[in-house]
């Protein structure tokens, strides 16, 4: 059974940084394009960034230059380095495979506030 576990969230001041991790089990992680999503209170879940199995990346315009997505296929783990965080980045962050959706994990809360 596929399981996705997100971690690394927390409370940070504007301008701060966090590194999120997404650990996958029960699947051949390396074959999938993987993505980070986020859902803010009262809003729909949105795609933040994705990374193909070969390392090609795409970012939502509002996070370009601040967020970096990466993956370690040997560890079945994907990362999201988030720098210069803004209050509007506050959300629960999730990972999944956009082309082969798996059961959603519990997400990790990111709160950007002074």
N, C-alpha and C positions, 0 to 999 in steps of 0.2 A: 504494500500500500504506500502510495506516494505521500510524503509529509514535507511541508515547508515550514520552517521555523525562523521567524525574524527576530532580531535582537539589536541592541545598541542605541535605542532611543533614550530620550531623557529631556530634562529641562535645561535650556541654554539661553544665554543672553543674546540679543541681536548682535550680529557680527561673529558669533562663536561658530564652533565646528562640532560635528558628530560624524561617526563612521558606523553605518548600519551594515549588518550581515544577514544573509539569507542562506540557511543550511538546508539542503535537499537530501532526502533519503528515499529509498525504494524506487529509484528511477535512474535511467542512464542520463545523468544531468548534462553531460557534455554535448549531447545531440540537439539540445533545445536552445532556441533564442529565449533569453530570460529578461524579465522586466521588473522595474520598481513602479509601484502605483502608490497613490496616497488618497486619503479621504478626509476632508476637513468637516467639521460639524455642520450639518445641514446642506452639505454639497455632495455631488456624485463623485464616485471614485474616478480618478484620472490617471493617465499614464504619465510618468515622470521621465523615465529613460528606459532604453532597452539595449541589450548587448547580444549580438549574434554568437553562434557557436565558434566562429572564427575571430571574434573580437571587434566586429564592426559595431559602432555605437550611434545612438540617436538620443537627443535630449529635448524636452519641452523647452520652448523659448525662454520662459521665465527663470530657468535654472542653468542655462548655458553659461559657462565660465565660472560657475560656483560649485556645481556638482560634478563628480566623476564616478562613472560606473565601471566596475571591473569584475572579473571572475577568476576563480581558480578551479579548473575542472577536476584536478586530482583530489581536491578537498570537497568537491561538490558544493562549493560555496560561492555566492555572489556578494559583492560589496557596493555600498554607495557612500562615497566620501562627500560630505556636505560642508562647504565652507561659506563664510559670510552669510550665515543664516539670517532670515528675515521673519518677522512675525507672520507673514502670509505663508510661510512654509509649515506652520503648525498644522499637524494632521496625524492620522494613524497611517503608517507606511507598511505596505504589503509587497510581497514578491509573487510572481507567477510566470508561467510560460504563455505568452500571448497567442501563440499558434496552436497550443495543445493544453488548454487550461486545466489546472489541477485544483483539488480542493484548497480553498483559501486557508492560510494560517491565521493565527490570532493577531498578527500585526505587531508593530512596535510604535509607541506613542512618541512623537516629537513635538515638544512645546518650546516655542521661541518667544521669550517674554523677559522684560526687564523688571 
